Amino acid sequence: MNRDDIAATDQIPRNWWIYKGAGTAAERQARLAENQPPWRSFKGEPDICYTPPSTSGAAWDETHHRGAGYVPEGKEKDAVNTALYLRRPLLITGKPGVGKSTLAHSIAADLELGPVLHWPITSRSSLRDGLYQYDAIGRLHDANLRHFDAAATRTTKRPPATRRRSASPAVPMPAVGAPGGPIAPYLRLGPLGTALVAQKRPRVLLVDEIDKSDIDLPGDLLTVFEEGSFEIPELARIAACQRRVKIGTQDDPEPQVEIERGRVQCHAFPIVVLTSNGERDFPPPFLRRCIRLNLQPPSRDKLNQIVRQRLALDKEADDGPYRDLIEAFIERRAEGDLATDQLLNAVQLRLSGAWTDDVDRDEFLDTVLQRLTGPLA
């Protein structure tokens, strides 16, 4: 079987696929909910008053636009669907620009799961950054302002004689550890925390470039991925007097998700996509809990498909206007990494009538197809 035959076979949905499988998005969502491993069952009760983002609006348009142009191969579909069935994170490795992040958007667009939740990782990222943010300083500052306003109001209302007898009224400072006032406006779920909110339809969470994280973060994620839950200590401490508190999410800062006794427990485990440029190794316990996929640079045929889909070109149209750009891209890629969007930029310029003079060809390629790595970068 040659490469063209393999590519054609990749386009035929297998009967077990959910991602890129047969049927409507709603039918495939239902199949996903029905096929849950007993050891990956989660008991969170969905909040009937909370409505997650739908398949409309600017955030969804961005997710759909990025995901609809992705061209997955058969092995990619197999890996994604394996992760879906097993409720396991999908760890995607590969060189920059091969489409690792775009695959997350493709899953959300294909299954109509709403906007992708994005957690970009840096060397300073911690588990708490992904779970929730608490603005303790802002809360203390606002409490101080309320206290001084109240003190000023009391001083103004005193009789004149009282004010003369009290030359310098004492104004007690609020305790730093107990700023007072409602806590909800100062709490907000992060991308991972929002993904774990109990709801019947799973969200897609993109944990981007996890290989850039502190060495402890992959290990810190293990418990959360295993249990599908976490605790917000600031809410757990006040659970005796305030059992339920509504706070904001990554999608919307307005308090809308009700947290009971400080614990967030998922109902449908989120579809977690972790990307890595291969800059570090991960511990075996972390790898054991992931479905792994290594993305190779796209072939000539796949590049042609990507160009047609991302630029909305007629499938039957002649590829003559940009065929030479694909060849130049592959030739230059052999001497240093290139990202697929660099090719899209080159084709867009060509189709727009820019850099079309033959004498400008080399300068054009040097401008838009600059290598990302290697001696010629």
C-alpha atoms as one frame of an Amber mdcrd trajectory, in Angstrom:
protein
   0.000   0.000   0.000   1.527   3.334  -1.071   1.309   6.650   0.773  -1.681
   7.858  -1.258  -3.611   4.663  -0.430  -2.779   5.101   3.266  -3.944   8.734
   3.142  -7.202   7.668   1.497  -7.747   4.967   4.131  -7.172   7.534   6.885
 -10.221   9.448   5.683 -12.574   6.483   6.194 -14.056   6.644   9.731 -13.509
   3.516  11.795 -16.593   2.262  13.575 -15.136   2.859  17.062 -13.962   6.426
  16.471 -15.627   9.289  18.302 -13.295  12.047  17.132 -13.675  12.183  13.337
 -16.116   9.282  13.575 -19.492   8.764  11.924 -22.622  10.549  13.119 -23.455
  14.004  14.398 -21.453  15.690  17.129 -24.324  15.137  19.588 -24.465  11.409
  18.739 -20.732  11.032  19.238 -20.862  12.949  22.522 -23.509  10.469  23.676
 -21.311   7.523  22.687 -18.443   9.028  24.639 -20.614   9.390  27.757 -21.805
   5.770  27.467 -18.321   4.265  27.193 -16.759   5.175  30.521 -14.211   2.879
  32.226 -15.409   1.836  35.710 -12.102   2.991  37.213 -12.474   6.435  35.635
 -15.948   7.230  36.947 -16.423  10.636  38.571 -19.261  11.666  40.865 -19.464
  15.445  40.595 -23.026  16.778  40.465 -23.524  19.322  37.665 -24.687  22.764
  38.801 -28.022  23.283  37.060 -27.609  27.060  37.378 -24.279  27.077  35.515
 -24.245  27.196  31.722 -20.817  26.619  30.141 -19.882  28.489  26.941 -21.780
  27.272  23.896 -20.809  26.870  20.259 -21.358  30.533  19.501 -19.536  33.777
  20.195 -16.026  35.048  19.553 -14.229  32.414  21.680 -15.973  29.567  19.868
 -15.356  31.165  16.469 -11.621  31.212  17.213 -11.618  27.573  18.336 -13.643
  26.460  15.324 -11.528  28.447  12.864  -8.294  26.928  14.126  -9.648  23.406
  14.476 -11.604  23.125  11.233  -8.466  23.507   9.098  -6.531  20.710  10.821
  -5.836  17.577   8.771  -5.269  14.602  11.131  -3.756  11.343   9.959  -5.010
   7.931  10.998  -2.512   7.474  13.835  -3.521  10.845  15.261  -7.206   9.905
  15.203  -6.402   6.571  16.845  -4.421   8.251  19.652  -7.081  10.920  20.282
  -9.881   8.363  20.422  -7.870   6.097  22.721  -7.445   9.030  25.120 -11.169
   9.823  24.870 -12.262   6.286  25.714  -9.820   5.913  28.622 -10.330   9.446
  30.015  -6.572   9.967  29.962  -4.521  13.058  29.034  -3.050  13.082  25.536
   0.650  14.038  25.559   1.716  15.295  22.117   5.392  15.747  21.324   6.957
  17.124  18.179   8.913  19.999  16.718   7.524  23.528  16.898   4.946  24.301
  14.240   3.766  20.778  13.408   0.244  21.389  14.751   0.320  20.103  18.340
  -1.801  22.915  19.763  -4.095  22.974  16.743  -5.052  19.343  17.349  -6.702
  20.391  20.636  -8.833  22.910  18.733  -9.648  20.252  16.140 -11.051  17.953
  18.852 -13.219  20.739  20.292 -14.449  21.811  16.839 -15.197  18.276  15.633
 -17.170  17.290  18.752 -18.664  20.781  19.297 -17.413  20.987  22.891 -17.176
  24.759  23.145 -14.093  26.998  23.283 -10.763  25.440  24.193  -9.456  26.290
  27.662  -5.812  27.340  27.276  -3.116  27.074  29.966   0.258  28.269  28.572
   3.088  26.917  30.735   6.235  28.791  31.767   9.059  27.964  34.169   7.129
  29.846  36.877   3.814  28.006  36.431   2.474  26.128  39.444  -0.434  23.752
  39.925  -2.419  26.427  41.733  -2.095  28.757  38.700  -4.053  26.228  36.677
  -6.607  25.454  39.383  -7.598  28.887  40.698  -6.426  32.398  41.494  -7.029
  34.170  44.810  -6.397  37.914  45.036  -5.652  38.102  48.766  -3.907  41.479
  48.457  -6.871  42.983  46.607  -9.246  41.671  49.237  -7.149  43.120  52.086
  -6.861  46.460  50.294 -10.621  46.680  49.783 -11.230  45.699  53.429  -8.923
  48.501  54.582 -10.764  51.002  52.398 -14.125  49.885  53.809 -12.736  50.155
  57.354 -11.383  53.665  56.894 -14.573  54.788  55.154 -16.606  53.480  58.083
 -14.283  55.178  60.595 -14.507  58.468  58.715 -18.287  58.232  58.667 -18.427
  57.623  62.437 -16.119  60.598  63.085 -18.225  62.886  60.904 -21.426  61.933
  62.720 -20.089  62.673  66.220 -21.388  65.814  68.013 -18.959  68.780  67.869
 -18.235  68.579  71.606 -17.277  64.932  71.287 -14.946  65.687  68.388 -13.170
  68.428  70.483 -12.670  66.061  73.402 -11.204  63.385  71.131  -8.115  64.999
  69.617  -6.877  61.921  67.772  -9.394  59.081  67.583  -7.802  55.653  67.307
  -8.559  53.762  64.109  -7.942  50.032  64.574  -6.396  48.217  61.589  -8.018
  45.005  60.365  -6.078  41.822  60.896  -3.974  40.800  57.898  -5.014  37.191
  58.163  -8.725  38.009  58.250  -9.464  40.786  55.743 -13.213  40.365  56.072
 -15.894  40.943  53.477 -17.178  38.442  50.898 -14.469  36.239  49.378 -16.191
  35.358  46.069 -15.125  38.475  44.082 -11.476  37.656  44.776 -11.561  34.009
  43.649 -11.591  32.753  40.078 -11.076  29.290  38.632  -8.091  28.849  36.312
  -8.149  26.870  33.038  -7.628  23.478  34.720 -10.076  24.336  37.500 -12.705
  25.414  34.975 -12.217  22.192  33.013 -12.911  20.203  36.198 -16.220  21.934
  36.969 -18.949  19.288  37.079 -20.828  19.311  33.761 -22.267  16.679  31.471
 -20.265  17.752  28.433 -16.452  17.612  28.806 -14.329  20.661  28.008 -11.102
  20.551  26.016  -8.102  21.803  28.010  -4.848  22.668  26.220  -1.820  22.586
  28.549   0.687  24.172  26.193   4.445  23.456  26.313   4.485  21.529  29.576
   8.164  20.743  28.982   8.911  24.360  29.961   7.469  23.831  33.456   9.210
  23.539  36.785  10.407  19.984  37.395   7.659  19.364  40.003   4.590  20.361
  37.960   4.059  17.043  36.080   4.119  15.197  39.390   1.783  17.722  40.997
  -0.738  17.127  38.216  -0.940  13.373  38.849  -3.332  13.504  41.801  -5.646
  15.969  40.063  -5.736  13.844  36.902  -6.377  10.673  38.910  -9.120  12.057
  41.169 -10.627  14.628  38.828 -11.009  16.958  41.795  -9.236  19.498  43.974
  -9.848  21.668  47.031  -9.821  25.445  47.369  -8.503  25.913  50.944  -9.826
  29.474  51.223 -13.367  28.154  50.738 -12.877  24.979  52.779 -11.946  27.111
  55.808 -15.245  28.975  55.751 -17.407  25.952  54.831 -18.885  25.717  58.341
 -20.485  29.156  58.068 -20.751  29.432  54.275 -21.241  26.044  52.670 -21.747
  27.193  49.085 -19.935  30.037  47.320 -20.248  31.151  43.707 -17.035  32.199
  41.944 -15.906  33.069  38.413 -14.291  30.827  35.814 -11.585  31.136  33.195
 -14.324  31.976  30.686 -16.021  34.683  32.764 -14.901  36.465  35.960 -18.497
  36.961  37.118 -19.414  34.559  39.982 -21.434  31.781  38.356 -20.115  28.383
  39.464 -21.278  27.198  42.886 -18.538  25.503  44.920 -19.676  23.378  47.866
 -17.405  23.063  50.915 -14.456  24.282  48.870 -14.231  21.181  46.633 -14.447
  20.995  42.834 -15.262  17.503  41.495 -15.706  16.782  37.800 -18.580  14.796
  36.314 -17.245  14.334  32.776 -13.445  14.151  32.800 -12.045  16.909  30.573
 -10.230  16.168  27.332  -6.704  17.179  28.333  -4.143  17.824  25.599  -0.583
  18.425  26.780   2.023  19.590  24.257   5.800  19.280  24.459   8.606  20.328
  22.144  10.724  17.516  23.554  13.001  19.784  25.572  12.925  17.497  28.638
  11.970  14.023  29.802   9.020  13.296  32.082   8.916  10.882  35.044   7.550
   7.376  34.338   4.509   7.770  36.675   3.431  10.790  34.629   4.005   9.070
  31.283   2.112   5.980  32.485  -1.035   8.059  32.906  -0.864   9.648  29.452
  -1.616   8.475  25.938   1.412   9.557  23.931   1.519  10.809  20.352   4.576
  11.995  18.457   3.719  14.290  15.548   6.066  14.190  12.567   6.437  17.093
  10.125   3.616  16.840   7.564   4.247  15.103   4.267   3.869  16.706   0.835
   0.306  15.394   0.425  -0.692  16.533   3.899   0.799  19.982   3.321  -1.322
  20.258   0.172  -4.452  19.311   2.141  -3.595  21.789   4.906  -3.132  24.619
   2.411  -6.455  23.877   0.729  -8.414  23.617   3.979  -6.838  26.487   5.910
  -7.065  28.892   2.964 -10.531  27.618   1.897  -9.364  26.690  -1.602 -11.434
  24.610  -3.998 -10.461  20.942  -3.672 -10.608  20.547  -7.424  -8.581  23.678
  -8.168  -5.111  23.385  -9.700  -2.281  23.631  -7.166   0.033  25.165  -9.774
   0.113  28.643  -8.185   1.678  27.291  -4.988   3.096  23.836  -5.805   6.619
  25.237  -6.015   6.223  26.795  -2.556   5.449  23.396  -1.044   8.553  21.963
  -2.695  10.671  24.882  -1.469   9.246  24.433   2.034  10.164  20.726   2.110
  13.636  21.434   0.727  14.355  24.137   3.304  12.872  22.050   6.128  15.595
  19.460   5.559  18.199  22.028   6.658  16.342  23.399   9.701  12.888  23.330
  11.278  10.026  25.238   9.672   6.466  25.714  10.951   3.498  24.884   8.764
   2.027  28.345   9.232   5.111  29.743   7.481   4.037  27.868   4.373   0.509
  29.206   4.745   1.932  32.728   4.940   3.912  32.158   1.749   0.921  30.765
  -0.151  -1.333  33.587   1.055   1.178  36.158  -0.205   1.466  34.386  -3.559
  -2.317  34.198  -4.014  -2.595  37.884  -3.044  -0.238  38.872  -5.857   2.709
  39.744  -3.606   6.285  38.724  -4.430   5.227  37.268  -7.794   8.177  38.515
  -9.846  10.575  35.649 -10.613  13.605  37.796  -9.806  12.335  38.204  -6.244
  11.881  34.475  -5.594  14.985  33.852  -3.475  14.472  37.003  -1.429  10.803
  36.063  -0.966  11.674  32.594   0.342  14.360  33.981   2.641  11.814  36.424
   4.057   8.852  34.115   4.732  10.533  30.711   5.134  13.235  31.556   7.644
  14.435  28.429   9.414  13.692  28.142  13.129  16.682  25.930  13.961  19.894
  24.797  12.378  23.010  26.614  11.110  20.989  28.719   8.650  18.449  29.959
  11.222
